[in-house]
Structure formats: structure tokens, C-alpha cells
Amino acid sequence: MKARKKEVFSKVKAIKDAARVNIGMPKSTRAIPDAKTKAEMRGGKHKKPMEVEEDQG
């Protein structure tokens, strides 16, 4: 079996771990159900086709 590779020390991970101990875990977030996507806000890529009115007569 191969020996396990040692993890490289990460300052960011150490700081975040210390903050979680002192402050606590951040609240989990929820996505807003009726939020529009970026594409919907821009109007989409394609134009909607024109509606054709037919005469009934």
C-alpha cells in the first residue's frame, strides 16, 4: 500500500477553522424559489415568434 500524502499547510483553512471555533458556523442559506436566472433577466437568447392571426369568415 502507498503511504498517504501529507497535506500542505493552508493558512486560509487554519484561519477559517479558528473562526468557526470562536464565532460558530454561519447560517445556511436558502435559494429564493421565484428568483429569475440571469438568462431570464436579460430576455433570453432567442426572440419569441410572432403570433399569426387567422380570419374565420
Beta strands, then each sheet from edge to edge (+ up, - down):
end
